[in-house]
Amino acid sequence: MLANLPRTLHRMGAMIAFCLLTCGLLAGPLALPAHAEGSASTFIAEGNLAKDGTLKVKQTITLTGAVPPELSQKFETREDLVGDRQYVQKLSDITASVKGASVQPTISSDDRFTTVTVPTNGSTEVVMSYTVTGAVVTIDGGTALRWRMLQGLSVSVAEFSSTVQIPTQFSYIKCTAGSPNSTVPCNFAAAGTEGSQIPTFRDGPRGEGEVVAIDIGFPPGGVASNEVLEYQWTVGRAFSAEPLPLAIALGLLALGGIALFGLHRRAGVDVSPDGQISKVGEFVPTGAGRSEFRVVEGIRPGHVGTVADERVDPIDVTATLVDLAVHGHLVITELPRESEFARTDWEIKRVEGIPVGLRPFEQQVLDGIAAPGGSVHVSELATRVQESIGGVQNALYDEMVSNGWYERRPDDTRNRWTQLALAALIISVVMTGVLAAFTTFGLVGLALIVLSLGLVFVAQEMPSRTAKGAALLGGLGALRSDLLSHPTNQISPGGELREISEILPYAIVLGGADRWLDAIVASDVDEQPDSYDLSWYHGPENWHMRDLPDSMRNFLTTVSGSLFSR
């Protein structure tokens, strides 16, 4: 039995601790005082409404219990309405007295609240007076005084009462009480006889911070409205679809659209060639089932690509390089791979001698590759010719004008209009921000942005070709059709390699290169290696003509990427 004594004592201690804890939790709330500080036994508000809508209020607060060192009241001077509007009220002439003597209240304000703090100096009675404007609002059928006669008080109120002297007959009286957004009617709201109409309101008790709001309606002309309406910024308001901003935005879009269409027709649409087509190249019959390809007026593959899309693209320069090789100015040699998985490389060698009959842009390409007799590997091409690419482009664009295909250089015209369009876009974005921030005309800014984007599009369509350039473009379409459809087996026997090689640069730019490469392959009837059968393209050892399509595809892709790489 003695052996179990420690265990018994332990259990008894635990039970005693549990009982003490339970009693403490139950008694704790009962031991707290009902109020840390005093409350207001009465709150009497006396209002006087002038005919101009100014409301003067005198409120007498009688405290009971432990009097707090100061009494504060927080007035809400903004009332949110449906949508983006707010009623705004203003307090002025705020005074206070304690024990019949004036005291200086502390007033602090922010965007929504005005807080008045009054030192009590130990007195049980505090009197506060103030004037409020903006409390009389316009309603259907007249005006109405709407004000919270009790609000934001730092103590609870046992009994609230209020009277309002009004300058004319009222149309209705209402009052609500409770939380700031309460719709519960107050305890009492009525008025006197017809000769002495003094709206009277009573309620209570009310907790700290609770409100009693009065609402007195007046017929038209009875009391002037002094409401102040302010609008909050919202996306819906900034980009309002009200009739005026919507009409201006739609008008701008309509007029701007017409202007852009006219600009595009005037500066971006080619001059009509009156049905004429300027041939670039053609297949001329030379016998039954035989034809020969001839270039008209010395138009080069670089010209073809630039006239077609108004830009000097990598493929235009690559086709020029192949054309120079075909005409004996360069020799392209495919190098053996160092390993099975190594990248293919080529050597481009410039033939010695002074070239004759070259266009300025073709001379720029040759000079960029190497000096006469020199060579460069395609893997080194980017660093070797990159500086000369700008000169090639400039020379080609200059020839677009000198040949009469464009009135102005395409790049200069396009860049000038693009810069103007981007400037208009930036200005439109800034204007949209300003309009949306400070007005309701944000839609007008959006219309300007849309028009600026339209100008960016039109800028890319510039410039227009001359009648001569439009006729040449028609000829390019005809040549493209021939390159894609003309039988490849009609080239005269014995001259297939030379003839098709001259066709190939144009097919690289306009399309159909694969079928003409296949035609070169078809012309090879032996099984011997063909490393040197072509004068302009040499393959490695044991290279056959059937390897040419893959070799050329790799070459064109690699060179085009190298020429404009950064």
C-alpha positions in Angstrom: 0.0 0.0 0.0 2.9 2.4 0.8 4.3 1.4 -2.5 1.3 2.9 -4.3 1.4 6.1 -2.3 3.5 8.2 -4.8 1.3 7.2 -7.7 -1.8 8.2 -5.7 -0.4 11.6 -4.7 0.6 12.2 -8.4 -3.0 11.6 -9.5 -4.5 13.8 -6.8 -2.1 16.7 -7.8 -3.2 16.4 -11.4 -6.9 16.5 -10.5 -6.3 19.6 -8.3 -4.4 21.4 -11.1 -7.2 20.6 -13.6 -9.9 22.0 -11.2 -8.0 25.2 -10.6 -7.4 25.7 -14.3 -11.1 25.1 -15.1 -12.3 27.5 -12.4 -9.8 30.1 -13.6 -11.1 29.9 -17.2 -14.7 30.1 -16.0 -14.1 32.9 -13.6 -11.8 34.9 -15.8 -14.4 36.5 -18.0 -16.6 37.2 -14.9 -13.7 39.0 -13.2 -13.1 41.4 -16.2 -14.7 44.8 -15.8 -17.7 45.5 -18.1 -15.9 48.6 -19.5 -12.3 49.5 -19.3 -13.4 53.2 -19.2 -16.7 55.0 -18.9 -19.6 55.2 -21.4 -22.1 57.8 -22.4 -25.4 57.7 -20.6 -26.9 60.2 -23.1 -26.0 61.6 -26.5 -28.1 64.5 -27.5 -27.7 66.0 -31.0 -29.4 69.2 -32.0 -29.3 70.1 -35.6 -30.2 73.2 -37.5 -30.7 73.0 -41.2 -30.5 76.2 -43.3 -32.3 76.6 -46.6 -29.0 76.6 -48.4 -28.3 73.0 -47.2 -25.8 73.9 -44.4 -26.3 71.8 -41.3 -25.1 73.0 -37.9 -25.0 70.4 -35.1 -24.5 70.7 -31.4 -24.1 67.5 -29.5 -24.0 67.1 -25.7 -22.4 63.9 -24.4 -22.9 62.9 -20.8 -20.4 60.4 -19.5 -20.8 57.9 -16.8 -18.5 55.6 -15.0 -14.7 56.1 -15.3 -14.3 59.2 -17.4 -11.7 58.7 -20.1 -9.0 61.4 -20.4 -10.2 62.2 -23.9 -13.2 61.6 -26.1 -12.9 61.1 -29.9 -15.3 61.0 -32.7 -14.5 59.7 -36.2 -16.6 61.3 -38.9 -16.8 59.5 -42.3 -16.9 62.3 -44.9 -17.1 60.1 -48.0 -20.0 57.9 -49.0 -19.6 55.3 -51.8 -22.4 55.2 -54.4 -23.1 52.6 -57.0 -20.5 52.7 -59.8 -17.5 55.0 -59.4 -19.1 58.0 -57.6 -18.8 59.3 -54.1 -20.6 61.9 -52.0 -18.2 64.1 -50.2 -19.0 66.1 -47.1 -16.9 68.7 -45.3 -16.8 69.6 -41.6 -15.9 73.1 -40.5 -16.3 75.4 -37.4 -15.5 72.5 -35.1 -15.6 73.7 -31.4 -15.8 71.9 -28.1 -16.3 72.9 -24.4 -15.9 71.1 -21.1 -17.5 72.3 -17.8 -18.7 75.4 -19.8 -15.2 76.4 -20.8 -13.9 76.1 -24.4 -11.2 73.6 -25.1 -9.1 73.1 -28.2 -10.0 69.9 -30.0 -7.4 68.0 -32.0 -8.5 67.5 -35.6 -7.0 65.1 -38.0 -8.2 64.3 -41.5 -7.4 61.9 -44.3 -9.0 61.2 -47.6 -12.1 59.5 -46.0 -12.3 60.4 -42.3 -12.1 63.5 -40.0 -11.3 62.6 -36.4 -12.0 65.1 -33.6 -10.4 64.4 -30.2 -11.6 66.5 -27.2 -9.8 66.4 -23.7 -12.4 65.7 -21.0 -10.4 67.2 -18.1 -12.3 64.8 -15.9 -15.7 66.3 -16.7 -18.7 64.1 -17.3 -20.2 66.5 -19.9 -18.6 67.3 -23.2 -20.2 69.6 -25.8 -19.1 69.6 -29.4 -20.4 71.7 -32.3 -19.6 71.6 -36.0 -21.0 72.6 -39.4 -21.3 70.2 -42.3 -21.8 70.9 -45.9 -22.6 68.4 -48.6 -25.1 66.5 -46.6 -28.1 67.6 -48.6 -28.3 65.5 -51.8 -30.5 65.5 -54.9 -33.1 62.7 -55.1 -36.0 61.9 -57.3 -38.7 64.4 -56.4 -36.6 66.8 -54.4 -33.7 66.8 -52.0 -32.8 65.0 -48.8 -30.7 65.6 -45.7 -28.6 62.4 -45.1 -26.2 62.5 -42.2 -25.0 60.2 -39.4 -25.9 62.2 -36.3 -24.1 59.5 -34.2 -21.0 58.0 -35.6 -17.5 56.9 -34.7 -17.7 57.7 -31.0 -15.0 56.2 -28.8 -17.5 55.1 -26.1 -20.8 53.3 -26.1 -24.0 55.2 -25.8 -26.9 54.1 -23.6 -29.5 56.6 -25.0 -29.4 58.6 -28.2 -31.8 61.4 -29.1 -31.7 64.0 -31.8 -33.8 66.9 -33.2 -33.4 68.8 -36.4 -34.8 72.3 -37.0 -35.8 72.4 -40.7 -36.7 75.5 -42.7 -39.6 74.0 -44.6 -42.1 71.1 -44.7 -40.6 67.7 -45.1 -41.8 64.9 -47.4 -40.5 61.9 -45.4 -38.4 61.0 -42.3 -36.3 57.9 -41.9 -33.5 56.8 -39.7 -31.3 53.7 -39.4 -29.1 52.5 -36.6 -26.4 49.9 -36.0 -23.2 49.2 -37.9 -22.1 51.8 -40.5 -23.8 49.9 -43.3 -26.9 48.9 -41.3 -30.4 49.2 -42.8 -32.2 48.5 -39.5 -34.6 51.3 -38.6 -33.8 53.2 -35.4 -36.2 53.0 -32.4 -38.1 56.2 -33.1 -38.4 58.7 -35.9 -41.2 61.3 -36.1 -42.0 64.9 -36.3 -44.3 67.4 -34.5 -47.5 69.0 -35.7 -47.8 70.8 -39.0 -47.1 74.2 -37.3 -44.1 72.9 -35.5 -42.4 70.3 -37.5 -39.2 69.2 -35.7 -38.0 65.8 -36.8 -37.1 63.8 -33.7 -35.1 60.6 -33.5 -34.3 58.3 -30.6 -32.3 55.1 -30.3 -30.1 53.1 -28.0 -28.2 51.5 -26.6 -25.4 51.8 -29.3 -22.0 50.3 -29.0 -18.7 52.0 -29.6 -18.4 53.1 -33.2 -22.0 52.4 -34.1 -24.1 54.9 -36.0 -27.5 56.5 -36.1 -28.2 58.0 -39.6 -31.0 60.3 -40.3 -32.7 60.8 -43.7 -35.2 63.7 -44.1 -36.7 64.3 -47.6 -37.9 67.7 -48.9 -40.0 68.6 -51.9 -38.4 70.5 -54.8 -37.4 74.0 -53.9 -37.6 73.4 -50.2 -33.9 73.0 -49.3 -31.1 73.6 -51.8 -28.9 70.7 -52.6 -25.2 71.2 -51.8 -24.0 67.7 -52.7 -20.4 67.3 -53.8 -20.0 64.3 -56.2 -16.5 63.0 -56.9 -15.6 60.2 -59.3 -13.2 57.5 -58.5 -10.8 56.2 -61.1 -11.8 52.9 -62.6 -11.0 51.2 -65.9 -14.6 51.4 -66.9 -14.7 55.1 -66.3 -11.3 55.8 -67.9 -12.5 54.0 -71.0 -16.1 55.1 -70.9 -18.4 54.1 -73.7 -20.6 57.2 -73.1 -21.9 58.7 -76.4 -19.3 61.5 -76.6 -16.0 59.6 -76.1 -17.4 56.6 -78.1 -18.4 58.9 -81.0 -15.0 60.6 -81.1 -13.2 57.3 -81.0 -15.3 55.8 -83.8 -15.0 59.0 -85.8 -11.2 58.9 -85.4 -11.1 55.3 -86.5 -13.2 56.0 -89.6 -11.3 59.1 -90.7 -7.9 57.5 -89.8 -8.9 54.3 -91.7 -9.7 56.3 -94.8 -6.5 58.3 -94.5 -4.4 55.1 -94.1 -6.2 53.5 -97.1 -5.5 56.6 -99.2 -1.8 56.6 -98.0 -1.5 52.9 -98.9 -3.0 53.4 -102.3 -0.8 56.4 -103.0 2.6 55.3 -101.6 2.3 51.6 -101.1 0.5 50.3 -104.2 2.5 49.8 -107.4 1.8 52.0 -110.4 -0.2 50.1 -112.9 2.0 48.7 -115.8 -1.1 48.9 -118.1 -0.9 45.1 -118.7 2.7 45.1 -119.8 5.1 42.4 -118.5 8.9 42.9 -118.6 10.5 39.5 -119.1 13.4 38.6 -116.9 14.2 35.3 -118.5 12.5 32.8 -120.9 12.8 29.4 -122.4 13.3 29.9 -126.2 12.5 26.9 -128.4 15.5 25.7 -130.3 14.0 22.7 -132.0 11.4 20.0 -131.7 11.1 19.3 -127.9 14.1 21.4 -127.2 14.5 24.9 -125.6 17.2 27.2 -124.3 17.1 29.5 -121.2 17.9 33.1 -121.9 18.2 36.0 -119.5 16.7 39.3 -120.8 18.3 42.7 -120.3 21.0 41.3 -118.0 18.8 41.1 -114.9 20.7 39.3 -112.1 19.4 37.0 -109.4 20.1 39.7 -106.8 17.9 42.1 -108.7 15.1 39.5 -108.9 14.9 38.9 -105.1 15.0 42.6 -104.2 12.4 43.6 -106.7 10.1 40.7 -105.6 10.0 41.6 -101.9 11.6 45.1 -101.7 14.3 43.8 -99.4 17.9 42.4 -99.8 17.6 39.1 -98.1 20.3 36.5 -97.3 19.0 34.3 -100.1 19.5 37.1 -102.6 23.2 37.4 -101.7 23.6 33.6 -101.7 22.0 33.3 -105.1 24.4 36.1 -106.3 27.3 34.1 -105.0 26.2 30.9 -106.9 25.6 33.0 -110.0 29.1 34.4 -109.8 30.4 30.9 -109.5 28.4 29.7 -112.5 29.8 32.5 -114.6 33.4 31.6 -113.7 34.3 34.2 -111.1 34.3 31.8 -108.2 34.8 28.0 -107.6 33.0 26.3 -104.7 34.7 23.2 -103.4 33.1 20.9 -100.9 35.7 19.8 -98.5 36.0 16.2 -97.1 34.6 15.8 -93.6 37.2 15.4 -90.8 35.0 12.7 -89.3 31.7 11.1 -89.9 29.9 13.5 -87.7 31.8 16.6 -88.5 30.2 19.7 -90.0 30.5 20.1 -93.8 32.6 23.0 -94.9 33.4 24.5 -98.3 36.1 26.5 -99.8 35.1 29.5 -102.0 38.0 30.5 -104.3 38.1 33.7 -106.3 39.4 33.1 -109.8 42.3 35.3 -110.8 41.8 38.0 -113.3 39.9 41.2 -113.6 36.1 40.5 -113.9 34.3 42.2 -116.7 30.6 43.3 -116.9 29.8 42.9 -113.2 27.3 45.0 -111.4 28.5 47.1 -108.5 26.8 44.8 -105.9 28.4 41.7 -107.5 31.8 43.4 -107.3 31.1 44.1 -103.6 30.4 40.4 -103.1 33.6 39.3 -104.8 35.7 41.8 -103.0 34.2 40.8 -99.7 35.1 37.1 -100.2 38.7 37.4 -101.2 41.3 39.1 -103.4 41.8 37.6 -106.9 43.3 34.1 -106.4 42.4 34.1 -102.7 39.9 31.9 -101.0 37.8 31.6 -97.8 36.0 28.8 -96.0 32.3 29.1 -95.5 32.9 28.5 -91.8 34.9 31.8 -91.9 32.5 33.6 -94.1 30.7 35.5 -91.4 33.8 37.4 -90.2 35.2 37.8 -93.7 32.2 39.3 -95.6 30.0 40.8 -92.8 31.5 44.2 -93.2 30.8 44.2 -96.9 27.2 43.1 -96.6 26.1 46.7 -95.9 27.8 47.8 -99.1 26.1 45.0 -101.1 22.7 46.0 -99.8 23.4 49.7 -100.5 24.5 48.9 -104.1 21.5 46.8 -104.7 19.1 49.4 -103.4 20.8 52.1 -105.5 20.3 50.0 -108.6 16.6 49.6 -107.8 16.3 53.4 -108.3 18.9 53.8 -111.2 17.1 51.0 -113.1 13.8 52.9 -112.8 12.0 50.2 -110.7 11.5 52.4 -107.7 11.4 56.2 -107.4 13.2 56.0 -104.0 15.3 53.5 -102.3 13.0 50.9 -100.7 14.9 50.7 -97.4 15.1 54.5 -96.9 11.4 54.9 -97.6 10.4 52.0 -95.4 12.7 53.1 -92.6 11.4 56.7 -92.7 7.7 55.6 -92.6 8.4 53.0 -89.9 10.1 55.5 -87.7 7.2 57.9 -88.1 4.7 55.1 -87.3 6.7 54.0 -84.2 6.8 57.6 -83.0 3.1 57.9 -83.6 2.6 54.7 -81.6 4.7 55.9 -78.7 2.8 59.2 -78.6 -0.5 57.4 -78.8 0.4 55.1 -75.9 1.4 58.2 -73.8 -1.8 60.0 -74.8 -3.9 57.0 -73.9 -2.2 56.9 -70.5 -2.9 60.6 -69.9 -6.5 60.4 -71.1 -7.2 57.3 -69.1 -5.7 58.8 -65.9 -7.4 62.2 -66.0 -10.4 61.9 -68.3 -13.1 59.5 -69.5 -11.8 59.5 -73.1 -9.5 56.5 -72.9 -11.2 55.0 -76.0 -9.9 57.9 -78.0 -6.4 56.9 -77.0 -7.1 53.3 -78.0 -8.3 54.5 -81.4 -5.1 56.4 -81.9 -3.1 53.3 -81.0 -5.0 51.2 -83.5 -4.4 53.8 -86.2 -0.7 53.9 -85.3 -0.5 50.1 -85.6 -2.2 50.5 -89.0 0.5 53.0 -90.0 3.2 50.5 -88.9 1.6 48.0 -91.3 1.3 50.5 -94.2 5.0 51.4 -93.6 6.0 47.8 -94.3 4.1 47.9 -97.6 6.2 50.8 -98.9 7.4 51.9 -101.2 5.4 51.4 -104.4 7.1 50.2 -107.6 7.1 52.4 -110.7 5.2 51.2 -113.8 8.5 49.7 -115.0 9.1 48.0 -111.6 5.5 46.6 -111.6 6.0 45.3 -115.2 9.2 43.6 -114.0 7.3 42.1 -111.1 4.9 40.6 -113.5 7.8 39.2 -115.5 9.1 37.6 -112.3 5.8 35.9 -111.8 5.9 34.5 -115.3 9.5 33.3 -114.8 8.6 31.6 -111.5 5.8 29.8 -113.3 8.2 28.6 -115.9 10.8 27.5 -113.4 8.1 25.4 -111.5 6.5 23.9 -114.6 8.8 23.9 -117.7 10.0 20.4 -118.6 13.5 19.9 -117.4 14.4 17.4 -120.1 14.1 19.8 -123.0 17.6 21.3 -122.6 19.8 20.5 -125.6 22.0 17.4 -125.1 25.6 18.1 -124.3 24.9 21.5 -122.8 22.7 20.4 -119.9 25.2 21.2 -117.1 26.0 24.7 -118.4 22.3 25.5 -119.2 20.8 24.3 -116.0 23.6 25.8 -114.0 22.6 29.2 -115.4 19.0 28.6 -114.4 19.8 27.5 -110.9 20.5 30.9 -109.3 17.1 32.2 -110.5 15.4 29.1 -109.2 17.1 29.6 -105.8 15.4 33.0 -105.5 12.0 32.3 -107.1 11.5 28.6 -106.4 11.9 25.3 -108.2 15.6 24.8 -107.4 15.1 21.1 -106.4 13.6 20.1 -109.7 16.5 21.7 -111.6 19.1 20.1 -109.4 17.4 16.8 -110.1 17.7 17.6 -113.8 21.5 18.0 -113.4 21.6 14.6 -111.7 19.5 13.1 -114.5 22.1 14.3 -117.0 24.8 12.1 -115.4 24.6 8.7 -117.0 27.8 7.1 -115.8 28.8 5.6 -112.5 32.2 7.4 -112.3 32.9 9.9 -109.6 31.9 13.4 -110.7 34.0 15.6 -108.4 35.0 17.9 -111.2 32.3 17.6 -113.8 30.8 21.0 -112.8 33.1 23.9 -113.5 31.7 25.9 -110.6 31.1 23.2 -107.9 33.7 20.6 -107.0 33.0 17.7 -104.7 35.3 15.6 -102.5 36.8 12.3 -103.6 34.2 9.8 -104.8 31.5 12.5 -104.9 28.8 11.7 -107.5 26.4 14.1 -109.3 23.5 12.4 -107.4 25.0 14.0 -104.2 24.6 17.5 -105.7 21.0 18.2 -104.4 21.9 17.5 -100.8 25.3 19.3 -101.1 23.6 22.4 -102.5 20.8 22.4 -100.0 23.4 22.3 -97.2 25.5 25.0 -98.9 22.6 27.4 -99.4 21.4 27.0 -95.8 24.9 27.4 -94.3 25.9 30.4 -96.4 22.6 32.2 -95.9 23.0 31.8 -92.2 26.6 32.9 -92.2 26.1 36.1 -94.3 23.8 37.8 -91.8 24.9 36.2 -88.6 25.8 38.4 -85.6 
